[in-house]
């Protein structure tokens, strides 16, 4: 295992190595990876994202960077909005300070993003949120039911509506269990 990750080490990490590398990230590595999310090099940025995503599923070490991730939700760059939204949902499970309550409006705007893939990733991410906490289910349901996807192609609308229906079904099924 590498002491502290750098760009060369990150380039050398294969997709198959991501889960193992993610387990052993130091605080310095996490900071480096969060900074690397702004990197111009797509392969570095993507590997940084994958490591942070995998790490976020195992520990709260990315959670201190919530505000950095939340800023990405309003980026001019749709890729940055996607990265922010996908990492935020993975960190809702560690959200002891209820930061998602302050971020949810920005997040929900991503569910109607101008870019189809960003909207789709944000809607799918709501399934992770509802799996982590019931706290936002009413707000999520209210917003999803009022969202319109008329500005997307018909084939894209179908996929977004399917994703939306999946999240709403998760919320409904959780209510039945309560």
N, C-alpha and C positions, 0 to 999 in steps of 0.2 A: 504494500500500500504506500502511496506517495505521501510525504509529509504534509505539504501544502500544495494544493492544486495550482497550476498555472495554465496558460493557454496551450502550451505544447502537450502537457499531460491530458488536458481536456480533449484535444484533438485525437489523442491516442486511445481514448476510452471507446470501446465498442458498445453498441446498443445492448448486447448481451451482458455486459459488465455493469450496466447502470444500477440494477438493484443492489448488487454487492457494494459498489462504490458508495451508493447513497447511504448505506448503513453506517459508514465510517467517516462521514464528513465532520470536520472540525468547524468551530465558529468562524474561523478565518476562511475556510473553504466556502461556507455558506455565503459570507459577505462577497467573496470573489465571484461566486456564481450569480448572485443577485445583480452585481455590477455588470456581469457578462450578458445579462438579458438585454442590455442596451447595445451590445456589440453589433457591428455591421455584418460581420461574417455569419451567414446563416447557420453553418454547421456548428460553430461554437455556441451561438445563441440557443440553438435547438438542444444541444447536449446539456447546456446549463439548465435549461428548462426541464428536461427529462430527469436530471439528477435532483433538482429542487422538488419536482413533483413526487418522485419516489421517496425522497427524504420526508416530505410533508405527510406522507401516508404512515410513516413510522415514528416521527418525533415532531416536537414543536419548535425545532431550531430555526425554521423559516418564519414562524409567526411574528417575531420581532420586526420583520420587514413588511408587515401588513400595509403600513402607510405608503411605502414605495410601490407595492403592488396595486393599491387602490388608486394611486396617481395614474397608473398605466390605463385604467379604465376610461380615462378621458384623453388619452393620447390621440394625436392626429393619425397615427399609424395603427391600422387595424390589427396587425400582427402583435403589437404591444398590448392592445386592448384584449386580444385573445390570451396572451400569456398571463396578463394580470388576472383575468377572470378565472382561468383554469387553476392558477395557484391559490387564489383566494378561496375557492370552494374546497380545496384540499386542506386549507388551514382553518375552516370554520370549526372543525372538530376540536381545535385547540383554543378557541375564542373565549377565553375566560373573562376578557374585558368587554365583551359584547361590541366589538368593533364592526361586526357585520351590520349591526343595527344602524350604524352611521354610514355604511357603504352600500347598503342594499339598493338605494335609489339609483346610484351610478351603475351598479351591477345590472339592475333590471333594464336600464336603457340599452345595455349591450345585447339584451334579448331581442331588440328590434334594430340592431345595428345596420348601417347601410351595407355592410359586407355580409353576405349570406353565411359564410363559414363562421364568422365571429358570433353572429346571432345564434347559430346552431350550437356552437360550443357552450355559449352562455346558458341556453335553455337546458341542454343536457347536464350542465353543471348543477342546475337546481336539484336534480335527483341526488347528487352528493350532499347538498345542503340539507335536504329533507331527511336524508339518512343519518346526518350528524345531529340534527336538532329539530324539534317540532316548533320551535319558537317563532319561526318566520312563515309557517305554512299558510296561515290566513292571508298574509300580505302577498305571498307568492301566488296563491290561488286567485286572489282578486286581480292581480296584475296580469297573470297569464290569460285569464278569461276575457280580458278587455283588449288584448293585443291583436293588432291586425297586421297581416303580412302581405297586403295588397301590392306593396312596392317591389315584391320579389316575383320571379318567374313562377308560373303555375307549378312546375315540378318542384321548385324550392319551397313553395307554400305548403305543398303536401308533406314534405319532409319536416318542416318546422311545426306544422300542426300535429304530425305524428309524435314528435318530440314533446310538444306541449301536452298532448294527451297522455303520454307516458308519465310525465311529472304529476299531472293532475290525478292520475290513477294511483300513484304512490301515496299521495296525500290522502285520497279517499280511503285507500286500504288501511292506512295508519289510523284513521278516524274510526274505522270499523273495529280495530283491535283495542281501542281505548275504552 
